[in-house]
């Protein structure tokens, strides 16, 4: 690639007509002559800056990534001038205060080791490279492509979402950053969920890993060896997709009320399944479903392959159709008895087994979603001018930022503490001690999201309710944060569960 030419500002000023139009953005010269008629905002905004410096105007209207998208129109630089604005490269960390968790902002941490820092560097680079595709799926409401899923699988990032475990070595998963399977812990996994949240594509996120993360563990932990050998490698590689199907139109959190039935055939070799499931994340795209059913022995779990009699229909929700949210109907679906997950009649154990992990996953992604809002609001407040002043110069805006930062940092510290406990407890101890704290933390996280989303929209104004452009991440947070407040257990149920768990340990001799 030939080096860029250098120009003086006087030379740029001579190119100021519609057919010969140059502008300067942060010391770089851009030839807009061919682009001006294609500009989505019309000719006038560019013509105002023909032959002039358009830096402030550009950053008042566009995200930095637009410069990368239209790099072909850059023709040179201004002689003797250096760029004043950092151009963030894929994989790099943000320098904006509070845009990264404290360990990545130069503070000491008892939780993170060198392996975590190398891991985040590797994961962020991969995620940044995949981000444009992820956003296209989100915007267009499309099924995340097979090629995209296989890229995620080949990088080890699908397996990373399931958490630490012997399956990483058993299925020869290659982890980013050279992390060995035995080194991989919940802090590594937290990094993966946070980095995926940075895409700013809540629907695509769920369409890629939402259903898999909560369904594949039912096979890993309760499936037969034969079932695991068939299902797990395909799903981890991104060649097949999977969903958890528990909720029904008449049974949400009330799992005991499910009405989908599974009746044994006379020869005892199959179950015949009839019923419906609703709000099934990734359901439209799934090849396999881990399904809660009612047999003659009670609630049971079956692995059901997409086959004759099983149909899915999309459900329109307030986030992108890329999530594949589905209504699943099963009409005389024939399922081998070998597809039982766990023991017949012991389905509650399978259902409950992954609740803590599912809710913890939501905590990590939600925390990063709020942190992104803090970063975007801080940047916007520093660069947006109103009534001759920057937004940040208004005390009311600084107060809003202070409230947001304090809320995000405090809840993130709680998440890190819970994650540390998970790293040092076996499954039984996690089940006994962490169900309550995780439930209460989830309640607090979604309350925090409510406040952060609200304040963010007020800071961004009209842009905060626009799905594209400067405020797209703020609009997304405001439109989708309620998913975290409902899915995996509603706020009310989480709050009640947390207190009921504490009541079990309340000392009988305690009095005021």
C-alpha positions in Angstrom: 0.0 0.0 0.0 1.5 3.4 -1.1 2.1 5.9 1.7 -0.5 8.7 2.0 0.3 12.1 0.5 0.7 15.2 2.7 -1.1 18.5 2.0 -1.3 21.9 3.6 -4.5 23.3 4.8 -4.4 26.0 2.1 -4.3 23.2 -0.5 -7.3 21.5 1.1 -9.2 24.9 1.1 -8.9 25.0 -2.7 -11.1 21.9 -3.0 -14.4 23.3 -1.8 -16.9 22.7 -4.6 -19.5 19.9 -4.9 -17.5 18.2 -7.7 -14.2 18.8 -6.0 -14.7 18.5 -2.3 -12.1 17.8 0.4 -12.5 17.9 4.2 -10.1 17.4 7.1 -10.9 15.1 10.0 -8.4 15.0 12.8 -5.4 15.8 10.6 -6.4 13.5 7.8 -7.6 14.6 4.3 -10.7 13.0 2.9 -11.9 13.4 -0.7 -15.7 13.5 -0.5 -16.3 14.4 -4.2 -17.6 10.9 -5.1 -19.3 10.3 -1.7 -21.2 13.6 -1.2 -24.3 12.5 -3.3 -24.4 9.1 -1.4 -24.2 10.7 2.1 -27.3 9.5 4.0 -27.6 12.9 5.6 -27.7 14.7 2.3 -25.2 17.1 0.6 -25.7 20.1 2.8 -23.9 18.9 6.0 -20.8 18.1 4.0 -20.9 21.2 1.9 -20.8 23.3 5.0 -17.2 22.0 5.7 -16.0 21.9 2.1 -12.2 22.7 2.2 -12.4 23.0 6.0 -11.8 21.1 9.2 -14.8 18.9 10.0 -13.5 17.1 13.0 -15.9 18.4 15.6 -18.9 18.2 13.3 -18.0 14.6 12.3 -17.7 13.4 15.9 -20.9 15.2 16.8 -22.8 13.1 14.3 -20.9 9.8 13.7 -19.2 6.9 15.5 -15.5 6.5 14.8 -16.1 3.2 13.0 -17.6 5.1 10.1 -14.1 6.3 9.3 -12.9 2.7 9.0 -15.9 1.8 6.9 -15.2 4.5 4.3 -11.4 4.5 4.5 -11.2 4.3 0.7 -11.9 8.1 0.6 -8.9 9.0 2.7 -6.3 10.5 0.5 -3.7 12.0 2.8 -2.7 13.9 5.9 -2.0 17.5 6.9 1.6 18.3 6.8 3.2 18.6 10.2 0.1 17.7 12.1 -0.4 14.6 14.3 -3.8 13.0 15.1 -5.3 14.2 18.4 -7.9 11.5 18.7 -7.0 7.9 19.5 -8.2 5.5 16.8 -9.1 2.4 18.7 -7.7 -0.8 17.0 -9.5 -4.2 17.3 -8.6 -5.9 20.5 -7.4 -2.8 22.3 -8.5 -1.6 25.8 -10.4 1.6 26.4 -8.6 4.4 28.2 -11.9 6.0 29.3 -12.2 5.9 33.1 -14.6 3.1 34.2 -14.9 1.7 30.7 -13.0 -1.4 31.8 -13.3 -3.3 35.1 -10.7 -2.1 37.6 -8.1 -4.8 37.0 -7.8 -3.6 33.5 -7.6 0.1 34.5 -4.3 -0.3 36.4 -5.8 -1.3 39.8 -4.7 -4.2 41.9 -6.9 -7.3 42.0 -6.8 -10.4 44.1 -8.8 -12.3 41.4 -7.0 -12.1 38.1 -3.7 -13.7 37.0 -1.5 -13.3 34.0 -3.5 -16.0 32.2 -6.7 -13.9 32.5 -5.0 -10.8 31.0 -3.7 -12.8 28.0 -7.0 -14.5 27.6 -8.9 -11.2 27.5 -6.5 -9.8 24.9 -7.1 -12.8 22.7 -10.9 -13.0 23.2 -11.4 -9.2 22.6 -9.5 -9.4 19.3 -11.6 -12.3 18.1 -14.8 -10.6 19.2 -13.9 -7.3 17.7 -13.3 -9.0 14.3 -16.7 -10.7 14.5 -18.6 -7.7 15.7 -19.5 -6.2 12.3 -21.1 -9.6 11.3 -22.9 -9.8 14.6 -24.4 -6.3 14.2 -25.6 -7.2 10.7 -27.5 -10.2 12.1 -29.0 -7.9 14.8 -30.0 -5.1 12.5 -31.5 -7.4 9.8 -33.0 -9.9 12.3 -31.3 -12.8 10.6 -30.3 -16.2 11.8 -26.6 -16.1 12.7 -25.0 -17.9 9.8 -23.4 -21.3 9.9 -20.1 -19.8 8.9 -20.3 -17.4 11.8 -21.2 -20.2 14.3 -18.3 -22.3 13.0 -15.9 -19.4 13.5 -17.1 -19.1 17.1 -16.7 -22.9 17.5 -13.2 -23.1 15.9 -12.0 -20.3 18.3 -13.2 -22.3 21.3 -15.6 -19.5 22.3 -18.7 -21.6 22.2 -17.2 -24.1 24.6 -16.0 -21.2 26.8 -19.6 -20.2 27.5 -20.3 -23.6 29.2 -17.8 -23.0 32.0 -14.8 -24.9 33.4 -15.0 -28.7 33.4 -13.4 -31.9 32.2 -15.4 -31.7 29.0 -12.8 -29.1 27.7 -10.1 -31.8 27.7 -12.4 -34.6 26.8 -13.5 -32.9 23.6 -10.1 -31.4 22.9 -11.2 -27.8 23.0 -8.5 -25.2 22.1 -9.0 -22.1 24.2 -8.0 -18.6 23.2 -4.8 -17.1 24.5 -3.2 -20.5 25.0 -5.2 -21.2 28.2 -4.9 -24.8 29.2 -8.3 -26.6 29.9 -7.2 -27.2 33.5 -6.4 -23.5 34.0 -9.8 -22.3 32.7 -12.0 -21.0 35.5 -15.1 -18.9 36.0 -13.1 -15.6 35.7 -12.1 -16.7 32.2 -15.7 -17.4 31.5 -16.8 -14.1 32.9 -14.4 -12.4 30.4 -16.1 -14.2 27.5 -19.6 -13.1 28.5 -18.4 -9.5 29.0 -16.6 -9.4 25.7 -19.6 -10.8 23.8 -21.8 -8.1 25.5 -19.5 -5.5 23.9 -20.9 -6.4 20.5 -24.0 -4.4 21.5 -26.2 -7.0 19.9 -28.5 -8.5 22.6 -30.6 -10.5 20.1 -27.6 -11.9 18.2 -25.9 -12.8 21.5 -28.9 -15.0 22.5 -29.2 -16.4 19.1 -25.6 -17.5 19.2 -25.1 -18.8 22.8 -28.3 -18.1 24.7 -30.0 -21.4 24.1 -26.8 -23.4 24.0 -25.4 -22.2 27.3 -28.5 -23.3 29.3 -29.2 -26.5 27.4 -25.9 -28.3 26.6 -25.1 -28.8 30.3 -28.2 -31.0 30.5 -26.5 -33.4 28.1 -23.0 -33.0 29.5 -24.2 -33.7 33.1 -27.1 -36.1 32.5 -26.9 -37.6 29.1 -25.6 -41.1 28.3 -22.1 -41.5 27.0 -23.5 -42.2 23.5 -25.7 -39.1 23.6 -22.7 -36.9 24.6 -20.5 -38.3 21.9 -23.1 -37.5 19.3 -24.4 -34.1 20.5 -21.6 -32.3 22.3 -18.9 -32.1 19.5 -21.4 -30.9 16.9 -22.7 -28.1 19.2 -19.3 -27.0 20.4 -18.1 -26.8 16.8 -21.0 -24.6 15.8 -22.3 -27.2 13.3 -25.5 -27.8 15.3 -27.5 -25.6 17.6 -29.4 -26.3 20.8 -32.2 -24.8 23.0 -33.7 -25.4 26.4 -37.5 -25.9 26.2 -39.1 -25.6 29.7 -41.5 -22.6 29.7 -45.0 -23.1 28.4 -47.9 -20.6 27.8 -49.3 -21.7 31.2 -46.1 -22.5 33.1 -43.2 -20.0 33.4 -41.5 -20.1 36.8 -44.1 -22.6 37.9 -42.2 -25.6 36.4 -44.3 -28.1 38.3 -47.3 -27.0 36.2 -45.9 -28.0 32.8 -48.4 -29.9 30.6 -46.3 -31.3 27.8 -46.6 -35.1 28.0 -44.3 -38.0 27.1 -46.0 -41.4 26.9 -44.1 -44.6 26.4 -44.9 -46.7 23.4 -46.2 -50.3 24.0 -42.8 -51.8 23.2 -41.2 -49.4 25.7 -38.6 -48.2 23.2 -39.9 -44.7 22.6 -41.7 -41.8 24.1 -44.5 -40.0 22.2 -44.3 -36.3 23.1 -47.2 -33.8 22.8 -47.4 -30.2 23.9 -46.1 -26.7 23.4 -43.3 -24.5 24.6 -43.1 -20.8 24.5 -40.4 -18.0 24.6 -37.7 -20.6 23.7 -34.4 -18.7 23.1 -32.6 -19.9 19.9 -35.6 -22.2 19.3 -36.1 -21.1 15.7 -32.5 -22.1 14.9 -32.2 -25.2 17.1 -31.4 -28.7 15.9 -31.7 -30.2 19.4 -34.1 -29.4 22.3 -33.6 -30.3 25.9 -37.3 -30.5 26.9 -39.2 -30.8 30.2 -42.0 -33.2 29.9 -44.5 -35.0 32.2 -44.3 -38.8 32.1 -46.2 -41.3 34.3 -43.4 -41.0 36.8 -43.5 -37.2 37.0 -41.4 -34.4 35.5 -38.6 -35.7 33.3 -36.2 -34.3 30.7 -35.7 -35.5 27.2 -33.3 -34.6 24.4 -35.4 -34.2 21.3 -34.0 -33.8 17.8 -35.8 -31.6 15.3 -37.9 -34.1 13.5 -41.3 -34.9 12.1 -44.0 -33.4 14.4 -41.8 -30.8 15.9 -42.4 -27.3 14.5 -41.1 -23.9 15.6 -42.6 -20.4 14.9 -40.9 -17.1 15.6 -42.2 -14.9 18.5 -41.8 -11.2 18.0 -40.2 -9.6 21.1 -38.7 -6.3 21.8 -35.3 -7.4 20.8 -33.9 -8.7 17.5 -35.4 -11.8 15.7 -31.7 -12.9 15.5 -32.4 -14.4 19.0 -34.6 -17.0 17.3 -37.2 -16.8 20.1 -39.7 -19.5 19.3 -43.1 -21.1 20.0 -42.4 -24.8 19.8 -45.2 -27.3 19.1 -44.8 -31.1 19.4 -47.4 -33.3 17.8 -46.7 -37.0 18.4 -43.0 -36.6 18.2 -41.2 -39.9 18.6 -38.2 -39.9 20.9 -36.0 -42.9 21.8 -36.0 -43.7 25.5 -32.2 -43.5 25.4 -32.7 -39.7 25.1 -33.7 -39.4 28.7 -31.6 -36.9 30.5 -31.1 -38.2 34.0 -33.7 -40.5 35.5 -37.4 -40.6 34.6 -39.4 -38.6 37.1 -36.2 -36.7 38.3 -36.5 -33.9 35.8 -36.5 -31.2 38.5 -32.9 -32.1 39.3 -31.9 -31.5 35.7 -34.0 -28.2 35.5 -32.5 -26.8 38.7 -28.9 -28.0 38.1 -27.9 -25.1 35.9 -30.0 -22.2 37.3 -27.1 -20.7 39.3 -24.8 -20.8 36.3 -27.5 -19.4 34.0 -28.2 -16.5 36.3 -24.5 -15.8 36.9 -24.0 -15.6 33.1 -26.7 -13.0 33.0 -25.0 -11.0 35.7 -21.7 -10.9 33.8 -23.2 -9.8 30.5 -25.6 -7.3 32.2 -22.8 -5.7 34.1 -20.8 -5.1 30.9 -23.9 -3.8 29.1 -24.1 -1.1 31.8 -20.4 -0.4 31.7 -20.6 0.2 28.0 -23.4 2.7 28.7 -21.1 4.5 31.1 -18.3 4.7 28.6 -20.5 5.9 25.8 -22.2 8.5 28.0 -18.8 9.7 29.3 -17.5 10.1 25.7 -20.6 11.8 24.5 -20.7 14.2 27.4 -17.1 15.2 26.7 -17.6 15.8 23.0 -21.2 17.0 22.7 -21.7 20.8 22.9 -25.0 22.4 23.8 -25.5 26.1 24.3 -21.8 26.7 23.8 -20.7 24.2 26.5 -19.8 20.6 26.6 -22.4 18.4 28.3 -19.8 17.4 30.9 -19.6 21.1 32.0 -23.2 20.8 33.3 -23.4 19.7 36.9 -26.6 17.8 36.3 -24.8 15.6 33.7 -21.8 14.9 36.0 -24.3 13.9 38.7 -25.9 11.4 36.4 -22.6 9.9 35.5 -21.6 9.7 39.1 -24.8 7.7 39.9 -24.2 5.4 36.9 -20.5 4.8 37.8 -21.2 4.1 41.4 -24.0 1.7 40.6 -22.0 -0.3 38.0 -18.8 -0.5 40.1 -20.6 -1.6 43.3 -22.6 -4.4 41.6 -19.5 -5.5 39.6 -17.6 -6.0 42.8 -20.3 -8.2 44.1 -20.2 -10.3 40.9 -16.4 -10.7 41.2 -16.9 -11.9 44.8 -19.5 -14.4 43.7 -17.3 -15.6 40.9 -14.4 -16.1 43.4 -16.7 -18.3 45.5 -17.7 -20.3 42.4 -14.0 -20.9 41.7 -13.4 -22.3 45.2 -16.6 -24.3 45.8 -17.6 -27.7 44.4 -21.0 -28.0 42.8 -22.7 -29.2 46.0 -21.4 -26.2 48.0 -22.3 -23.8 45.3 -25.9 -25.1 45.3 -26.1 -24.8 49.1 -24.5 -21.4 49.5 -24.7 -19.4 46.3 -28.4 -19.7 45.1 -29.5 -16.9 47.4 -26.6 -14.5 46.8 -26.8 -15.0 43.0 -30.6 -14.5 43.1 -30.2 -11.2 45.1 -27.3 -10.1 42.9 -29.4 -10.7 39.8 -32.2 -8.6 41.3 -29.8 -5.8 42.1 -28.2 -6.0 38.6 -31.5 -5.5 36.8 -32.5 -2.7 39.2 -29.1 -1.1 38.4 -29.8 -1.6 34.6 -33.1 0.2 35.0 -31.4 3.3 36.4 -28.4 3.2 34.1 -30.6 2.8 31.0 -32.9 5.7 32.1 -30.0 8.1 32.8 -28.2 7.1 29.6 -31.2 8.0 27.5 -31.5 11.4 29.2 -27.8 12.1 28.5 -28.1 11.1 24.8 -31.5 12.7 24.2 -33.1 11.8 20.9 -30.1 9.7 19.9 -30.7 7.5 22.9 -34.0 6.3 21.3 -32.5 5.8 17.8 -31.5 2.3 16.8 -28.5 3.4 14.6 -25.7 5.9 14.9 -24.3 7.5 18.0 -26.9 6.3 20.5 -27.4 2.7 19.2 -25.9 1.0 22.3 -28.0 3.2 24.6 -31.2 2.5 22.7 -30.4 -1.2 22.8 -29.9 -1.2 26.5 -33.1 0.7 27.2 -35.1 -1.6 24.9 -33.7 -4.9 26.1 -32.6 -4.7 29.7 -36.0 -6.1 30.8 -35.0 -9.4 29.3 -32.5 -9.8 32.2 -35.3 -8.8 34.6 -37.6 -11.5 33.4 -35.5 -14.4 31.9 -33.9 -16.8 34.3 -36.3 -15.8 37.1 -38.1 -12.5 37.4 -36.9 -9.8 39.8 -39.7 -10.6 42.2 -38.9 -14.3 42.3 -35.2 -13.5 42.7 -35.7 -11.2 45.6 -38.0 -13.7 47.4 -35.7 -16.6 46.7 -32.7 -14.7 48.1 -34.5 -13.9 51.3 -36.0 -17.4 51.7 -32.5 -18.9 51.3 -31.2 -16.6 54.0 -34.1 -17.6 56.3 -33.0 -21.2 56.1 -29.7 -20.2 57.8 -31.3 -17.8 60.2 -30.1 -18.7 63.7 -32.9 -19.9 65.9 -31.6 -18.0 68.9 -31.2 -14.6 67.3 -33.2 -11.8 68.9 -33.1 -8.0 69.0 
